[in-house]
Amino acid sequence: MDNIKTSSPVIIKPFSANIPQEILDDLKVRLKLSRWPDALPAYGWGTGADLSYMKDLTAYWQDKFDWRKTENAINAHPNFLADIEGHQIHFMHIKGKGKRSVPLLITHGWPGSFLEMMKLIPLLTEDPDFSFDLVIPSVPGFGFSSKPTQPGCNSAFVANLWHQLMPALGYDRYGVQGGDIGSGVSSWLALHYPEQVIGLHLNYISGSYKPYLPDGEPLSDEVLAFQKKGAEWSAKEGAYAYMHATKPLTAAYGLNDSPVGLCAWIIEKFNGWSDNRGNIENTFTKDELLANVTLYWITQTIYSSMRIYNENSKCPLTFGKNEFVKVPVSFAKFPKELPTPPRSYIEKGFNIQHWTEMPIGGHFAAAEQPELLAMDINFFLVLSDLAYISKKLRKL
């Protein structure tokens, strides 16, 4: 397939994952030579990634995990690279099979990747009546996308790249969805380019979010309670975020050199942030966990992925006087999500039209509860699409 030249300065070419075997062989050698810390078994996950589990997972990684199966799963879908302002952006583009198919842009976060979204693909593309054309990109510095070479690649910057990608694919209006960092990217996209966004679906709100409040307006008791809870959570669980936002390079020397170190840094979050009822493998298989970690390893993107925390600390999701997300917004609140502001506080900055209190699930919604998330996305964007069509008809 030839490169696709578009009316915009975006050039798109096909992509296929094919990691050189010597990189995978080197990984096996490094795993074999791992040096283990001492740990007190009684603490379990209490002071970090559990030592006994990490030894078990590492043995599986070395002897049984097959990256080529992950590659085959990736390559079973159409993958592309888009050159946007010199950034090489990897994305999956899966067209829906429905009589009507609405474009939907889904953005991942950290420590996840585009791999999280793959369970959503059949759930959102195969309905014969109403489906979605899915565009699932990798944020710059993550996965197969290129690493930023200049400062300033924050979530708002990424939103601008997505704003150029979608019309290059022929989509002038589309839905957007995101969790974690993807929620910030999606929020900036909806705020800055409302004419292009049919609806915004979120399953997380950026920790830096602050709506505009007139001078002297007091915070409600429920907002004050949330802020207290958030501060307590941050004091107990937020060391990683402070490191990412302040001195990510220092940690990256070790994480980029030791696969076990990298694995522990990531897996501890998948354990702590998921609704796994005390056992991480109640929610994720070893293969699912290691596919994501291996992606970070083979692309050497741990440092470049951490840097967006530093960039976002300089550009928080803080709204000015006339800033408000006017497009229809839906929020899916999963019970084991990180601290989430009350609906009343989110509504000061977002046009919340739909709110779902999910019965189960955590931070990695697309990987943990894909059916619930897909159902919520489908319900909301069907209504948003119908409202958009009705509005167009009224203007005729």
C-alpha positions, 0 to 999 in steps of 0.5 A, a space after each residue: 500500500 502506497 503512502 496516503 497523501 492528504 489535503 493536510 500536511 499529514 502523510 500516512 503510511 501503513 505500519 506493521 509491528 516487527 521487533 528484531 529478534 536480537 532485541 527479544 534475545 537481549 531481553 531474555 539475557 537481562 531477565 536471566 541476570 536479574 539481581 533481586 532486592 531483599 524484602 519482608 514477605 509480611 509486607 506483600 504489596 505494601 511497600 511496592 511490587 511484591 517480591 514473590 509475585 515479581 519473581 513468578 512473573 519474571 520466570 514466566 516472562 523469560 520462559 513462556 511469554 511470547 511477544 510474537 503473539 502480541 505482534 500478531 494480534 496487533 498486526 491483525 488490525 490496520 496500523 499506520 504511521 502519520 507524520 504530523 509536524 515531524 512527529 511519527 504517530 502510530 495509530 490503529 484505524 478499524 472501520 465499523 461494520 454498521 449501516 451507520 458508523 461514527 468515528 471515535 478517537 480513543 486515547 490511552 494513558 500511563 502506564 498503559 498503552 494502545 494495547 489496553 483498547 484492543 478489547 474494545 475493538 470487536 465491541 464497538 465495530 461489529 454491530 450491523 446497525 450502529 458502529 464506530 470507526 475507531 482511531 486508537 493512537 499512541 501518544 508521542 513518547 509511547 509505544 510505536 510513536 516517536 519520542 518528542 525531541 523538543 519541550 512542550 509535548 503536553 496533553 494540550 499539544 497532543 490534542 492539537 496533533 489529534 485535531 490534525 490527524 482526524 481530518 487527514 483520515 476524512 473525519 470532520 466530526 468525531 467522538 472522543 474518549 479517554 482515561 488517565 492522560 487520555 482524558 486530559 488530551 480528550 478534554 483539551 480537544 473538546 475545549 479547543 475544537 468543539 465544532 469537531 467533537 460530537 461528544 466527549 466520553 471520559 472515565 477519568 478526570 485529570 488530577 490537575 483539573 480546576 474549573 473557573 470559579 469567580 473570586 470569593 466563591 467558596 468550595 462546597 463541603 463535598 469538594 473540600 472532602 474530595 480535596 482532603 481524600 486526594 491529598 491523602 491518596 497522593 501522600 500514600 500513592 503519589 511518589 511516582 507522579 512527583 518523580 515523573 513530574 520533577 526528576 524523571 530522567 534520574 529514575 529512567 536510567 535504571 528503568 530503561 536498563 533493567 527489565 525487572 525494574 521497569 516491570 515492577 514500576 508498571 505492574 505495581 500500578 496495575 495491581 494498586 489501581 485495578 479492581 482485582 479483589 486482592 489478586 492482580 490475576 483476577 483482572 489481568 493475565 500474565 500475558 496481558 501484563 507482560 505485553 504492555 511491559 514488553 512494549 515499553 521495553 522494546 521501544 525504550 519509551 519509559 523516559 519519554 512516556 514519563 516526561 509528559 507528567 513534567 510537561 503537564 505540570 507546566 500546563 495543568 487542566 485549569 480553566 479560565 473565565 470563559 473556558 468551558 467544555 460545551 460539547 455533550 460530555 459523559 462520565 463513567 465512574 468506576 468504583 476503584 478509580 483514583 480519587 474523582 471529583 464530585 459531579 457538581 465540581 466537574 459540571 463547573 467545567 464540563 457539560 455533563 449530559 450523562 453520568 454512570 456509576 459503574 458496579 465494578 472496575 478500576 483505572 484501566 477500564 478498557 482492559 478491566 471491564 471492556 463490555 461495561 465501558 463499550 456499552 456506556 460509550 455506545 449509549 452516549 454517542 448514539 444519543 449524541 449522534 442523533 442530537 447532532 443529526 437532528 440539529 442539522 435537519 432543523 437547519 435545512 
